[in-house]
């Protein structure tokens, strides 16, 4: 079975997680088979395919997490490196812009 080559299984005592990890492995294996059957692009190794699949599934969640204001800096930099964006520049405007806004309000 192809699922045993790159396993997503983890040690757990909770049976619902066992089922989830098994279904996750089956979905990854089936997606790889379908990709190879219908893709006109260059064939990828299964490891690379699963890695790209995992990153593409996790990226929207990581972008959502970056919007949390009290996220620790170390975690924020790790997520930004994984997503490949620099959210910090967009999130905080320069000090001169903030001051000019306050002056206009007066």
RADANOR-V688339 format. One record per residue. N is the residue number from 1. RES is the residue in three letters. SS is DSSP state (H for helix, E for strand, L for the rest). PHI is phi in radians with two decimals (999 if undefined). PSI is psi in radians with two decimals (999 if undefined). Layout:
[[N | RES | SS | PHI | PSI] [N | RES | SS | PHI | PSI]]
This chain:
[[1 | UNK | L | 999 | 2.34] [2 | UNK | H | -1.18 | -0.38] [3 | UNK | H | -1.16 | -0.40] [4 | UNK | H | -1.42 | -0.30] [5 | UNK | L | -1.17 | -0.88] [6 | UNK | L | -2.13 | 1.53] [7 | UNK | L | -1.43 | 2.47] [8 | UNK | L | -1.75 | 0.01] [9 | UNK | L | -1.16 | 2.50] [10 | UNK | L | -2.29 | 2.71] [11 | UNK | L | -1.23 | 2.19] [12 | UNK | L | -2.69 | 2.64] [13 | UNK | L | -1.69 | -0.12] [14 | UNK | L | -1.65 | 2.10] [15 | UNK | H | -1.15 | -0.52] [16 | UNK | H | -1.10 | -0.59] [17 | UNK | H | -1.21 | -0.62] [18 | UNK | H | -1.03 | -0.78] [19 | UNK | H | -1.15 | -0.74] [20 | UNK | H | -1.05 | -0.81] [21 | UNK | H | -1.15 | -0.62] [22 | UNK | H | -1.16 | -0.78] [23 | UNK | H | -1.12 | -0.66] [24 | UNK | H | -1.08 | -0.76] [25 | UNK | H | -1.13 | -0.73] [26 | UNK | H | -1.14 | -0.72] [27 | UNK | H | -1.13 | -0.74] [28 | UNK | H | -1.10 | -0.73] [29 | UNK | H | -1.16 | -0.78] [30 | UNK | H | -1.15 | -0.68] [31 | UNK | H | -1.12 | -0.67] [32 | UNK | H | -1.15 | -0.73] [33 | UNK | H | -1.10 | -0.78] [34 | UNK | H | -1.13 | -0.67] [35 | UNK | H | -1.06 | -0.80] [36 | UNK | H | -1.18 | -0.56] [37 | UNK | H | -1.27 | -0.71] [38 | UNK | H | -1.92 | -0.11] [39 | UNK | L | -1.50 | 2.37] [40 | UNK | L | -1.62 | -0.11] [41 | UNK | L | -1.33 | 3.04] [42 | UNK | L | -1.09 | 2.43] [43 | UNK | L | -1.20 | 2.36] [44 | UNK | L | -1.79 | 2.68] [45 | UNK | L | -1.20 | 2.67] [46 | UNK | H | -1.08 | -0.67] [47 | UNK | H | -1.04 | -0.82] [48 | UNK | H | -1.12 | -0.69] [49 | UNK | H | -1.09 | -0.82] [50 | UNK | H | -1.14 | -0.64] [51 | UNK | H | -1.12 | -0.81] [52 | UNK | H | -1.12 | -0.72] [53 | UNK | H | -1.06 | -0.79] [54 | UNK | H | -1.12 | -0.74] [55 | UNK | H | -1.15 | -0.72] [56 | UNK | H | -1.20 | -0.51] [57 | UNK | H | -1.36 | -0.53] [58 | UNK | H | -1.54 | -0.36] [59 | UNK | H | -1.03 | -0.81] [60 | UNK | H | -1.06 | -0.65] [61 | UNK | H | -1.17 | -0.72] [62 | UNK | H | -1.14 | -0.65] [63 | UNK | H | -1.14 | -0.63] [64 | UNK | H | -1.17 | -0.69] [65 | UNK | H | -1.13 | -0.60] [66 | UNK | L | -1.10 | -0.34] [67 | UNK | L | -1.40 | -0.14] [68 | UNK | L | -1.23 | 2.16] [69 | UNK | L | -1.20 | -0.58] [70 | UNK | L | -1.77 | 0.55] [71 | UNK | L | -1.26 | 2.32] [72 | UNK | L | -1.02 | 2.49] [73 | UNK | H | -1.04 | -0.70] [74 | UNK | H | -1.11 | -0.75] [75 | UNK | H | -1.17 | -0.67] [76 | UNK | H | -1.09 | -0.75] [77 | UNK | H | -1.19 | -0.62] [78 | UNK | H | -1.14 | -0.76] [79 | UNK | H | -1.17 | -0.71] [80 | UNK | H | -1.10 | -0.67] [81 | UNK | H | -1.16 | -0.67] [82 | UNK | H | -1.23 | -0.68] [83 | UNK | H | -1.37 | -0.54] [84 | UNK | L | 1.52 | 0.45] [85 | UNK | L | -2.19 | 2.82] [86 | UNK | L | -1.99 | 1.52] [87 | UNK | H | -1.28 | -0.42] [88 | UNK | H | -1.11 | -0.67] [89 | UNK | H | -1.18 | -0.63] [90 | UNK | H | -1.32 | -0.58] [91 | UNK | H | -1.26 | -0.69] [92 | UNK | L | -1.98 | 1.99] [93 | UNK | L | -1.25 | 2.79] [94 | UNK | L | -1.07 | 2.70] [95 | UNK | H | -1.07 | -0.64] [96 | UNK | H | -1.09 | -0.61] [97 | UNK | H | -1.19 | -0.71] [98 | UNK | H | -1.10 | -0.78] [99 | UNK | H | -1.14 | -0.72] [100 | UNK | H | -1.15 | -0.60] [101 | UNK | H | -1.12 | -0.71] [102 | UNK | H | -1.17 | -0.66] [103 | UNK | H | -1.17 | -0.68] [104 | UNK | H | -1.15 | -0.55] [105 | UNK | H | -1.23 | -0.46] [106 | UNK | L | -1.29 | 999]]
